Amino acid sequence: MYNDNQKIYVRGGCRLEGEVSLDGSKNSALSCMVAACLVENGEVVKLQNVPDVSDVRILMEILCGLGKTVEYEENTLSLSGRITNCEVPAYLAGKLRGSTYCLGLLIGTIGKAMVGLPGGDAIGERPIDIHLQGMSMLGMRYTLHEDYVEAECSGRLKGAEIYLRFPSVGATCNLMIAAAKAEGRTIIDNAAKEPEIVDLANLLCAIGVRVTGAGTDRVVVYGTSQVRGNIAHDIISDRIEAGVLLTSVAITGGRLTLRNSTPYHYNSLLHQLRLAGVKVDTEENTVYIDGANCKDAMRVTCMPFPGIATDMQPQFAVLCLQCEGESVITDMVFPERFAYVKELNKMGAGIKRKGNSISVIGKSGLTGTAVTGNDIRAVTALICAGMIAEGETVIDGMVHLNRGYHNIIDKWRSLGANIEIR
């Protein structure tokens, strides 16, 4: 990881070309790290393919504070020990969204919790009311304070039938973790279908929790007090990193061979690239693209899986700048995720917003300048804009890049990008 105070300097005029492999999924790693802590019998749970990003490091600190022993070496996390503390400090919880999973862990294992409200990207309102409503149905009582949640339950949580008003990935994960040690069966309807849910379910099954329906809108968890360790679990590859790398290559009109990948996890994105004129071929764990003919205006809608991930919205905005005519991007998940538009417009983009949509006029010439990315995905989009801008683009936002990617700068450099960190 780089120093959070450093800036990113990008020189335009590159054409990315070559071969890279994906890292493990940060989002999946966070939920699996917390779920692994359900094992308290002295046995070890090993998570492999865990990316070395600041969100993972912060969650390690949180879990150690709860009493767990956490060791990290060469992308493998080993978790053991017992939970001896029920408090997640607000100053740590506020640094990442994944900290909220500790609520499900603590209330499901020791029956009490004081968990700071989660942080993460500034991409609009992200309340945890869906999490709290679901856990209340399992028997949790809570008080919501200014910067933390205080919760408790009498005895074990009790399985229940829960309907989520929105298929929230975070709420689905949190409820699965809480239900793992609940008494009886928990049904989560309108559950999120994302690959990260399936990965979490596979880990829970490996430690002895029966889970069915993961990847559909009905997930069923059969709680048990007999979880076990001494298992190893491979974290899935990062579908968002895949999307960033693929769109960045298409933006520059280049070619890429992407290894250690699961194309099904982002098939909607590949379909959208094909519609824009990008040549896409896939094998079981590899994607090949050629962006030389990417030119057709797009209509992109970001929505829950299997749709295009909201995380890819800023990347597509930059890609649309390279296409002919007017493109429209709509975000059905985080309609306020448009702060980066102001920064692209500083570079000459001329993007207009209306409600939860933006219109992008293609073939707008960009000029390098000083810009700021206020979240993980905005920073990567601005880096890609710098790759096609005239002159040098200086991007402030390294703290966010460190949160989400292990070595994406090195990967871009290996493909021919002119990027410096200083």
C-alpha positions as CSV (number, residue, x, y, z in Angstrom):
1,M,0.0,0.0,0.0
2,Y,1.1,3.6,-0.6
3,N,1.1,6.5,1.8
4,D,-2.5,7.9,2.1
5,N,-1.2,11.4,1.8
6,Q,0.5,10.8,-1.6
7,K,-1.1,11.8,-4.8
8,I,-1.5,10.1,-8.2
9,Y,0.1,11.6,-11.3
10,V,-1.2,10.3,-14.6
11,R,0.1,11.2,-18.1
12,G,-2.3,10.8,-20.9
13,G,-1.9,9.2,-24.3
14,C,-1.4,5.5,-23.3
15,R,-2.9,2.4,-24.8
16,L,-3.2,-0.4,-22.3
17,E,-2.2,-3.8,-23.5
18,G,-1.1,-7.1,-21.9
19,E,-2.0,-9.7,-19.3
20,V,-2.9,-9.4,-15.6
21,S,-4.5,-11.6,-12.8
22,L,-7.2,-10.6,-10.4
23,D,-6.8,-10.3,-6.6
24,G,-9.3,-11.7,-4.1
25,S,-12.5,-9.8,-3.5
26,K,-12.2,-7.2,-0.7
27,N,-16.0,-7.2,-0.1
28,S,-16.2,-11.0,0.2
29,A,-13.1,-11.1,2.4
30,L,-14.6,-8.8,4.9
31,S,-17.8,-10.8,5.5
32,C,-15.9,-14.1,5.5
33,M,-13.4,-12.7,8.1
34,V,-16.3,-12.0,10.5
35,A,-18.0,-15.3,9.8
36,A,-14.8,-17.2,10.5
37,C,-15.0,-15.8,14.0
38,L,-18.1,-17.9,14.7
39,V,-15.6,-20.7,15.4
40,E,-14.5,-20.4,19.1
41,N,-13.4,-24.0,20.0
42,G,-9.7,-23.3,19.5
43,E,-9.6,-24.5,15.9
44,V,-8.3,-22.3,13.1
45,V,-10.1,-21.0,10.1
46,K,-7.8,-20.0,7.2
47,L,-8.9,-17.6,4.5
48,Q,-6.8,-17.6,1.3
49,N,-6.6,-15.1,-1.5
50,V,-7.3,-12.2,0.9
51,P,-6.2,-8.9,-0.6
52,D,-3.8,-6.7,1.4
53,V,-5.9,-3.5,1.5
54,S,-6.5,-1.1,4.4
55,D,-10.1,-2.2,4.9
56,V,-8.9,-5.7,5.7
57,R,-6.2,-4.4,8.0
58,I,-8.7,-2.3,9.9
59,L,-11.1,-5.2,10.3
60,M,-8.2,-7.3,11.6
61,E,-7.6,-4.7,14.3
62,I,-11.3,-4.8,15.2
63,L,-11.4,-8.6,15.4
64,C,-8.3,-8.6,17.6
65,G,-10.0,-6.1,19.8
66,L,-12.9,-8.5,20.3
67,G,-10.4,-11.2,21.5
68,K,-9.7,-13.1,18.4
69,T,-6.2,-14.0,17.2
70,V,-5.6,-12.9,13.6
71,E,-2.5,-13.6,11.6
72,Y,-1.9,-12.5,8.0
73,E,0.9,-13.7,5.7
74,E,1.1,-13.9,1.9
75,N,-2.6,-13.3,1.3
76,T,-3.7,-15.9,3.9
77,L,-5.5,-15.0,7.1
78,S,-5.6,-17.3,10.0
79,L,-8.3,-16.7,12.6
80,S,-8.6,-18.5,16.0
81,G,-9.4,-17.8,19.7
82,R,-12.5,-16.7,21.5
83,I,-14.6,-13.5,21.6
84,T,-14.0,-11.8,25.0
85,N,-15.2,-8.3,24.3
86,C,-18.5,-7.0,22.8
87,E,-17.4,-3.5,21.8
88,V,-16.3,-2.2,18.4
89,P,-15.1,1.4,18.9
90,A,-16.8,4.0,16.7
91,Y,-13.4,5.4,15.6
92,L,-12.6,2.0,14.0
93,A,-16.1,1.1,12.8
94,G,-16.4,4.5,11.1
95,K,-13.5,3.6,8.7
96,L,-15.3,0.9,6.8
97,R,-18.7,-0.4,5.9
98,G,-17.9,-4.0,6.7
99,S,-17.6,-3.3,10.4
100,T,-21.3,-3.6,10.7
101,Y,-21.0,-7.4,10.3
102,C,-19.6,-7.5,13.8
103,L,-23.1,-6.8,15.1
104,G,-24.4,-10.1,13.7
105,L,-21.4,-11.9,15.0
106,L,-21.6,-10.5,18.5
107,I,-25.3,-10.8,19.0
108,G,-25.2,-14.3,17.6
109,T,-22.4,-15.5,19.8
110,I,-22.4,-13.7,23.1
111,G,-25.8,-12.0,23.0
112,K,-24.6,-8.4,23.4
113,A,-22.9,-5.8,21.4
114,M,-21.8,-2.2,21.3
115,V,-20.8,-1.5,17.7
116,G,-19.9,1.9,16.2
117,L,-21.9,2.9,13.2
118,P,-20.1,1.9,10.0
119,G,-18.3,4.1,7.6
120,G,-16.9,3.6,4.1
121,D,-17.4,5.5,0.8
122,A,-19.2,8.9,0.7
123,I,-21.7,7.8,-2.0
124,G,-25.0,8.8,-0.5
125,E,-27.2,7.6,2.3
126,R,-26.4,4.0,3.5
127,P,-28.5,3.4,6.6
128,I,-28.4,0.1,8.5
129,D,-32.1,0.0,9.3
130,I,-32.6,-3.1,7.1
131,H,-29.9,-4.8,9.2
132,L,-31.6,-3.8,12.5
133,Q,-35.1,-4.7,11.5
134,G,-34.0,-8.2,10.4
135,M,-32.1,-8.9,13.6
136,S,-35.0,-7.6,15.7
137,M,-37.1,-10.4,14.1
138,L,-34.4,-12.8,15.3
139,G,-34.9,-11.6,18.9
140,M,-32.4,-8.7,19.2
141,R,-33.3,-5.6,21.2
142,Y,-31.3,-2.5,20.4
143,T,-30.9,1.2,21.1
144,L,-29.5,3.4,18.4
145,H,-27.2,6.1,19.7
146,E,-25.5,9.0,17.9
147,D,-22.5,7.0,16.7
148,Y,-23.1,3.4,17.9
149,V,-25.6,0.6,18.3
150,E,-26.2,-1.0,21.7
151,A,-27.8,-4.4,21.4
152,E,-28.6,-7.5,23.4
153,C,-30.8,-10.6,23.3
154,S,-31.9,-13.2,25.9
155,G,-30.3,-16.5,25.3
156,R,-29.9,-17.7,21.7
157,L,-31.4,-15.8,18.7
158,K,-34.5,-17.6,17.3
159,G,-34.9,-18.4,13.6
160,A,-37.5,-16.3,11.8
161,E,-38.9,-15.5,8.4
162,I,-37.5,-12.1,7.2
163,Y,-38.3,-10.0,4.2
164,L,-35.8,-7.4,3.1
165,R,-37.4,-4.3,1.6
166,F,-34.3,-4.0,-0.6
167,P,-31.9,-6.8,-1.5
168,S,-29.0,-5.3,0.5
169,V,-25.8,-7.2,0.3
170,G,-24.6,-6.0,3.7
171,A,-27.9,-6.8,5.4
172,T,-28.1,-10.3,3.8
173,C,-24.5,-11.1,5.0
174,N,-25.1,-9.7,8.5
175,L,-28.3,-11.7,8.9
176,M,-26.6,-14.9,7.6
177,I,-23.8,-14.5,10.2
178,A,-26.3,-13.8,13.0
179,A,-28.5,-16.7,12.0
180,A,-25.6,-19.2,11.9
181,K,-25.8,-19.8,15.6
182,A,-29.5,-19.0,16.1
183,E,-32.0,-21.6,17.2
184,G,-33.9,-23.1,14.3
185,R,-34.3,-22.0,10.7
186,T,-34.0,-18.5,9.3
187,I,-35.5,-17.6,5.9
188,I,-34.3,-14.4,4.3
189,D,-36.6,-13.4,1.4
190,N,-35.6,-10.8,-1.2
191,A,-32.1,-11.6,-0.3
192,A,-29.1,-10.2,-2.3
193,K,-27.9,-12.6,-5.0
194,E,-24.4,-11.3,-5.4
195,P,-21.4,-13.7,-5.7
196,E,-20.2,-12.5,-2.3
197,I,-23.3,-14.0,-0.8
198,V,-22.5,-17.4,-2.3
199,D,-18.9,-17.1,-1.1
200,L,-20.1,-16.4,2.5
201,A,-22.5,-19.3,2.3
202,N,-19.8,-21.7,1.1
203,L,-17.7,-20.7,4.1
204,L,-20.5,-21.1,6.5
205,C,-21.2,-24.6,5.1
206,A,-17.5,-25.4,5.6
207,I,-17.6,-24.6,9.3
208,G,-20.8,-26.7,9.8
209,V,-23.7,-24.3,9.1
210,R,-26.3,-25.5,6.7
211,V,-27.2,-22.8,4.1
212,T,-29.4,-23.2,1.1
213,G,-30.5,-20.9,-1.7
214,A,-27.5,-18.6,-1.7
215,G,-27.5,-16.8,-5.1
216,T,-31.3,-16.7,-5.2
217,D,-33.7,-14.3,-3.6
218,R,-34.4,-16.8,-0.8
219,V,-31.6,-17.8,1.5
220,V,-32.2,-20.3,4.3
221,V,-29.8,-20.7,7.2
222,Y,-30.2,-23.6,9.7
223,G,-28.6,-22.4,12.9
224,T,-26.3,-24.6,14.9
225,S,-24.1,-24.4,18.1
226,Q,-21.7,-27.0,16.6
227,V,-19.5,-25.0,14.3
228,R,-16.0,-26.2,13.5
229,G,-12.7,-24.9,12.3
230,N,-9.5,-26.4,10.9
231,I,-10.7,-25.6,7.4
232,A,-9.3,-23.4,4.5
233,H,-11.5,-21.3,2.3
234,D,-10.5,-19.5,-0.9
235,I,-11.9,-16.0,-1.3
236,I,-13.4,-15.4,-4.8
237,S,-11.7,-13.1,-7.2
238,D,-12.7,-9.5,-7.2
239,R,-15.4,-8.8,-9.9
240,I,-15.2,-5.1,-9.3
241,E,-11.4,-5.0,-9.9
242,A,-12.2,-7.1,-13.1
243,G,-14.6,-4.5,-14.2
244,V,-12.2,-1.6,-13.5
245,L,-9.4,-3.3,-15.4
246,L,-11.6,-4.3,-18.4
247,T,-13.2,-0.8,-18.8
248,S,-9.8,0.9,-18.4
249,V,-8.4,-1.1,-21.3
250,A,-11.5,-0.3,-23.4
251,I,-11.2,3.4,-22.5
252,T,-7.8,3.5,-24.0
253,G,-8.7,1.3,-27.0
254,G,-6.3,-1.5,-25.8
255,R,-6.3,-5.2,-25.4
256,L,-6.3,-7.3,-22.2
257,T,-6.0,-10.9,-21.1
258,L,-7.5,-11.2,-17.6
259,R,-6.6,-14.3,-15.6
260,N,-8.0,-15.7,-12.3
261,S,-11.4,-14.4,-13.2
262,T,-15.0,-15.7,-13.1
263,P,-16.8,-14.1,-16.1
264,Y,-20.2,-15.1,-14.8
265,H,-19.8,-12.8,-11.9
266,Y,-19.9,-9.8,-14.2
267,N,-21.6,-11.1,-17.3
268,S,-23.9,-8.0,-17.6
269,L,-20.8,-5.8,-17.8
270,L,-19.3,-7.9,-20.5
271,H,-22.6,-7.7,-22.4
272,Q,-22.6,-3.9,-22.1
273,L,-19.0,-3.8,-23.5
274,R,-20.0,-5.9,-26.4
275,L,-22.9,-3.5,-27.2
276,A,-20.4,-0.7,-27.3
277,G,-18.2,-2.4,-29.8
278,V,-15.6,-4.1,-27.6
279,K,-14.6,-7.5,-28.7
280,V,-15.0,-9.9,-25.8
281,D,-14.1,-13.6,-25.5
282,T,-14.3,-15.7,-22.4
283,E,-13.0,-19.0,-21.1
284,E,-13.8,-20.6,-17.7
285,N,-11.3,-18.4,-15.7
286,T,-10.1,-16.0,-18.4
287,V,-11.4,-13.0,-20.3
288,Y,-10.0,-11.5,-23.5
289,I,-11.0,-8.1,-24.7
290,D,-10.1,-5.8,-27.6
291,G,-11.3,-2.2,-27.3
292,A,-10.1,-0.9,-30.6
293,N,-13.7,-0.5,-31.9
294,C,-15.4,0.7,-28.8
295,K,-17.5,3.6,-30.2
296,D,-21.3,3.1,-29.8
297,A,-23.2,5.2,-27.3
298,M,-24.6,3.3,-24.3
299,R,-27.6,3.0,-22.1
300,V,-26.3,1.7,-18.8
301,T,-28.4,0.9,-15.7
302,C,-26.6,-0.1,-12.5
303,M,-28.7,-2.4,-10.3
304,P,-28.3,-5.3,-7.9
305,F,-26.8,-8.5,-9.2
306,P,-27.0,-9.9,-11.9
307,G,-27.1,-6.3,-13.2
308,I,-24.1,-4.1,-13.6
309,A,-22.7,-3.2,-10.2
310,T,-23.1,0.3,-8.9
311,D,-19.4,0.3,-8.3
312,M,-18.9,0.4,-12.1
313,Q,-20.9,3.5,-12.7
314,P,-18.0,6.0,-12.6
315,Q,-15.9,3.8,-14.9
316,F,-18.7,3.6,-17.5
317,A,-19.0,7.4,-17.4
318,V,-15.4,7.7,-18.5
319,L,-15.9,5.0,-21.1
320,C,-18.9,6.8,-22.5
321,L,-16.6,9.8,-23.1
322,Q,-14.9,7.7,-25.8
323,C,-18.1,6.7,-27.6
324,E,-20.0,8.5,-30.3
325,G,-23.1,10.5,-29.4
326,E,-25.0,10.7,-26.1
327,S,-24.9,8.0,-23.5
328,V,-27.1,7.7,-20.4
329,I,-26.1,6.1,-17.1
330,T,-28.7,5.4,-14.4
331,D,-28.0,4.1,-10.9
332,M,-30.8,2.3,-9.2
333,V,-28.7,1.5,-6.1
334,F,-26.9,4.6,-5.0
335,P,-28.6,7.5,-6.8
336,E,-26.2,10.0,-5.1
337,R,-23.0,8.4,-6.4
338,F,-22.2,11.2,-8.8
339,A,-19.7,13.4,-6.9
340,Y,-17.0,12.4,-9.4
341,V,-19.0,14.1,-12.2
342,K,-17.9,17.6,-11.0
343,E,-14.2,16.4,-11.2
344,L,-14.6,15.0,-14.7
345,N,-16.2,18.2,-15.8
346,K,-13.2,20.1,-14.5
347,M,-11.3,18.1,-17.1
348,G,-13.7,19.2,-19.9
349,A,-16.2,16.4,-19.8
350,G,-19.5,18.3,-19.8
351,I,-21.6,15.6,-18.1
352,K,-25.1,16.6,-17.0
353,R,-27.1,15.0,-14.2
354,K,-30.8,14.7,-13.8
355,G,-32.1,12.7,-10.8
356,N,-30.4,9.3,-10.6
357,S,-29.1,9.6,-14.2
358,I,-26.4,11.3,-16.1
359,S,-26.0,12.1,-19.8
360,V,-22.5,11.9,-21.3
361,I,-21.6,13.4,-24.6
362,G,-19.0,11.3,-26.3
363,K,-15.7,12.4,-27.9
364,S,-15.3,15.2,-25.3
365,G,-11.6,16.1,-25.2
366,L,-10.2,16.0,-21.7
367,T,-7.4,18.1,-20.3
368,G,-5.3,17.1,-17.3
369,T,-5.8,19.1,-14.1
370,A,-6.0,18.6,-10.3
371,V,-9.0,16.6,-9.2
372,T,-10.2,14.8,-6.1
373,G,-11.8,11.3,-5.8
374,N,-14.1,11.0,-2.7
375,D,-14.6,7.2,-2.9
376,I,-12.8,4.1,-4.1
377,R,-14.5,3.9,-7.5
378,A,-14.3,7.6,-8.2
379,V,-10.5,7.5,-7.8
380,T,-10.1,4.7,-10.3
381,A,-12.4,6.5,-12.8
382,L,-10.4,9.7,-12.5
383,I,-7.2,7.7,-13.1
384,C,-8.7,6.3,-16.3
385,A,-9.8,9.8,-17.3
386,G,-6.2,10.9,-16.9
387,M,-5.0,8.1,-19.2
388,I,-7.0,9.7,-22.1
389,A,-6.5,13.3,-21.1
390,E,-4.0,15.8,-22.7
391,G,-1.2,16.5,-20.3
392,E,-1.0,15.5,-16.7
393,T,-3.8,14.7,-14.2
394,V,-3.1,15.0,-10.5
395,I,-5.5,13.0,-8.3
396,D,-6.0,13.3,-4.6
397,G,-7.6,10.2,-3.1
398,M,-4.9,7.6,-2.3
399,V,-6.6,6.8,1.0
400,H,-9.5,5.4,-1.0
401,L,-7.4,3.5,-3.4
402,N,-5.6,1.8,-0.5
403,R,-9.0,0.8,0.9
404,G,-10.1,-1.1,-2.2
405,Y,-7.1,-2.4,-4.2
406,H,-3.9,-4.2,-3.4
407,N,-1.7,-3.4,-6.4
408,I,-3.9,-2.0,-9.2
409,I,-1.4,0.8,-9.9
410,D,1.3,-1.8,-10.6
411,K,-1.1,-3.7,-12.9
412,W,-1.8,-0.6,-14.9
413,R,1.9,0.2,-15.2
414,S,2.5,-3.4,-16.5
415,L,-0.1,-2.7,-19.2
416,G,1.6,0.5,-20.2
417,A,0.0,3.3,-18.1
418,N,2.2,6.3,-17.2
419,I,1.4,6.6,-13.5
420,E,3.5,8.0,-10.7
421,I,2.9,8.2,-6.9
422,R,4.5,10.9,-4.9
